[in-house]
């Protein structure tokens, strides 16, 4: 069974974003189905375990466009708008040093038009990762 709807709270839809690698494609299918059938404000944020742009990783293996296509297509199909971001651009690191270090931007927050009309003035702040391999956000 794929990722499921998390919460409908006061007519606002909230979804978790953390997919296991084998569930990434089903996640986009479900988001398209649910996102296109509602006029409610909805928001999705968290660890997408995928990069959206080729510039979202430094070091490590290069990103090819085929790997980001499903993610990018889903965001575009659902007409999602990314929340403004402040702080650290890369939100994940493998915690290695030197040539083995990899930094990626895999944590994001998006809202649909209705959500952004109400709360589009908000932004998300990513700090430097400390104990976790992900940057804390607020």
Phi and psi in degrees as a GROMACS rama.xvg file:
@    title "Ramachandran Plot"
@    xaxis  label "Phi"
@    yaxis  label "Psi"
@TYPE xy
-78.0801  177.433  UNK-2
-58.4707  142.796  UNK-3
-112.986  160.265  UNK-4
-52.5857  133.48  UNK-5
-88.2897  -53.9832  UNK-6
-157.276  140.917  UNK-7
-118.735  100.343  UNK-8
-117.907  113.708  UNK-9
51.0101  47.4414  UNK-10
64.0384  32.515  UNK-11
-129.849  132.668  UNK-12
-96.1578  134.113  UNK-13
-124.798  136.773  UNK-14
-126.139  144.628  UNK-15
-77.6068  156.745  UNK-16
-114.169  -13.4833  UNK-17
-76.1218  104.968  UNK-18
-102.478  145.253  UNK-19
-71.971  148.668  UNK-20
-49.4989  -38.182  UNK-21
-74.1998  -12.1261  UNK-22
-102.405  3.26467  UNK-23
-60.7732  -50.5995  UNK-24
-62.3926  -47.2262  UNK-25
-59.1757  -31.9603  UNK-26
-59.6471  -46.6369  UNK-27
-65.2636  -37.8852  UNK-28
-62.5076  -46.7393  UNK-29
-65.4849  -41.926  UNK-30
-61.9591  -41.1999  UNK-31
-60.9413  -47.217  UNK-32
-62.3  -50.6438  UNK-33
-71.1997  -40.4222  UNK-34
-70.4219  -30.7863  UNK-35
-85.2439  -8.2166  UNK-36
-108.351  13.5723  UNK-37
-132.148  148.577  UNK-38
-108.384  7.124  UNK-39
-73.8555  152.524  UNK-40
-63.5139  133.253  UNK-41
-142.469  154.719  UNK-42
-140.441  138.685  UNK-43
-135.149  133.382  UNK-44
-151.725  161.759  UNK-45
129.097  -154.867  UNK-46
-87.7877  106.705  UNK-47
-84.9645  -8.03615  UNK-48
54.6752  31.1182  UNK-49
-157.794  151.06  UNK-50
-95.659  152.335  UNK-51
-99.0335  -28.8545  UNK-52
-130.075  155.562  UNK-53
-65.0864  -19.7781  UNK-54
-86.5198  3.10351  UNK-55
-86.0181  9.82675  UNK-56
-141.178  137.045  UNK-57
-119.562  140.539  UNK-58
69.9736  177.437  UNK-59
72.8772  -167.489  UNK-60
-69.1697  142.463  UNK-61
-63.8849  153.165  UNK-62
-91.3838  130.555  UNK-63
-102.536  153.384  UNK-64
-62.2889  -30.6422  UNK-65
-62.0035  -33.3296  UNK-66
-71.8177  -24.0026  UNK-67
-103.527  -4.27816  UNK-68
-60.1015  -49.9615  UNK-69
-60.9566  -43.6101  UNK-70
-62.2418  -52.272  UNK-71
-61.335  -43.5196  UNK-72
-62.4718  -40.8085  UNK-73
-63.4091  -46.8011  UNK-74
-59.6117  -43.35  UNK-75
-68.938  -43.6621  UNK-76
-60.5894  -37.0155  UNK-77
-86.818  -0.632191  UNK-78
55.7607  39.7978  UNK-79
-79.7886  148.893  UNK-80
-118.708  131.853  UNK-81
-80.1584  136.51  UNK-82
-63.9483  144.847  UNK-83
-60.0473  144.79  UNK-84
-121.917  142.268  UNK-85
-129.463  159.904  UNK-86
90.992  -147.186  UNK-87
-65.9288  128.286  UNK-88
-71.4989  -46.2184  UNK-89
-85.3734  126.843  UNK-90
-103.331  -3.91031  UNK-91
-141.763  145.271  UNK-92
-141.011  148.566  UNK-93
-80.562  2.47419  UNK-94
66.8328  14.3398  UNK-95
-86.8494  167.057  UNK-96
-114.74  156.97  UNK-97
66.236  -141.152  UNK-98
-66.7386  -17.4962  UNK-99
-85.4692  -7.44003  UNK-100
-71.2724  138.678  UNK-101
-131.711  134.015  UNK-102
-125.857  133.633  UNK-103
-137.118  156.818  UNK-104
-106.442  95.8466  UNK-105
-118.378  -6.64791  UNK-106
-101.254  128.487  UNK-107
-147.97  167.613  UNK-108
-136.394  132.631  UNK-109
-133.134  151.681  UNK-110
-136.09  156.564  UNK-111
-81.9584  178.477  UNK-112
-57.4547  -44.7173  UNK-113
-62.196  -40.5052  UNK-114
-66.9392  -44.0409  UNK-115
-66.3893  -31.0642  UNK-116
-64.7815  -30.4183  UNK-117
-88.6429  -40.5348  UNK-118
-130.405  19.3297  UNK-119
-65.9769  -12.7612  UNK-120
-76.6801  -13.361  UNK-121
-76.0929  158.785  UNK-122
-139.238  162.865  UNK-123
-111.146  138.125  UNK-124
-112.779  123.039  UNK-125
-104.397  127.809  UNK-126
-98.6081  178.418  UNK-127
-71.9532  137.849  UNK-128
-59.605  141.46  UNK-129
-118.872  -95.5053  UNK-130
-72.5468  -41.2249  UNK-131
-82.5055  164.999  UNK-132
-83.6255  -6.31503  UNK-133
-104.17  148.757  UNK-134
-73.9062  132.123  UNK-135
-65.957  146.758  UNK-136
-131.653  156.358  UNK-137
